[in-house]
Amino acid sequence: DLTRIPPSLDFSWCKLSEIEVPDHELAAARSYVSSRKIVFVGIVHNGLKTGLPNIIFSLWNIGRMFADFGMVFYENDSVDGTDEWLRRLAAKFPHRVVVKTEKLTSGVGAKEKHFQAVKTQETIPVPWQCGYVRHNALATYRNSALDLFLSSPFRSFDLTVSVDWDLGEFPIRPEHFLTNFVPRAPADWNYICAAGYQGQLFQWRTPFGLYDTLAYRDAQRPWGCMDHPSGPSGFVRFHQDELPWEDLRPVGTDFFRPVLLCSSGQVMVKTADLLESGCRWGSDPETGETEWVEFGRCLREFVEKKGRTEQNLGFWMNPYWATRY
């Protein structure tokens, strides 16, 4: 029942609770966001199986810190009742929630069908983990969510957060999200992503590691799909267990990490940049790179044309904004 916010959310998964940002900086961040509007936009499939209500509760709490907020959901081919649940949510909160549901396949959910296609389609020159079919399908879904957002009243809001609505088992702490806006945060940012972890935080390989290594591109040690080190993206990916945690954990004042690209389930951009750039998601059949590579390339070119010259072009990862897979 979203009328009873805040619910009791279990944040025990996240060991970043000993946050190194003082209360007065978090208070400044709360003051800043109180005059901004934010919208959460994303895709979902069989979300009730993965705790969709939890992530909605979590981001609803975060949204209430802002002057206004909205949520946009694109759903397809769920078989667990997610589509009907979302339609009821939109009917109850029409000023907050926009929903589109579709049936793109019959019998087999679209995501499962695309995974199976990648595993068996010999014309795809990459392993299925880096497969074009899957990433192209996800690009299609993300662009459907984008189009839904663009036709909504929320397109006038200040900030847009791309959300993978299937991360509901591990809610986001409001104070961790607020660190995106503390005084020490990059002032002139263009792109901030969460840090997606797997395993128990602060306990090395139990298991533990950075999850989103398909999209993550480090500004100091560029990564990419390791199966295509000489592909058009020009990046080489490390295995997840080769990433030193010391490289990522937030320490001291400079906890934001410059990146060339990242995703990790939640990405924030300025809505004005999103509208002006016209960037969309896509995947190259020659490399099978994640759909985020095309989106990131487009946005980087856009901000570069506006005069940015730094290596990371205003792209950052915030290790305190933690998601878990």
MOWOHU-V402898 format. One record per helix or strand of 3 or more residues. SS is the DSSP state (hx for helix, st for strand). FROM is the first residue (numbers start at 1). TO is the last residue. If there is no record, write none. Layout:
# MOWOHU-V402898
ss: {SS:SS}
from: {FROM:FROM}
to: {TO:TO}
This chain:
# MOWOHU-V402898
ss: {hx:hx:st:hx:hx:st:hx:st:hx:hx:hx:hx:st:hx:st:st:hx:hx:hx:st:st:hx:hx:st}
from: {2:23:37:47:52:68:82:97:110:128:132:153:159:174:191:208:226:240:245:256:266:271:291:315}
to: {4:33:44:50:63:76:92:102:120:130:150:156:164:181:199:210:228:242:247:261:270:277:305:324}
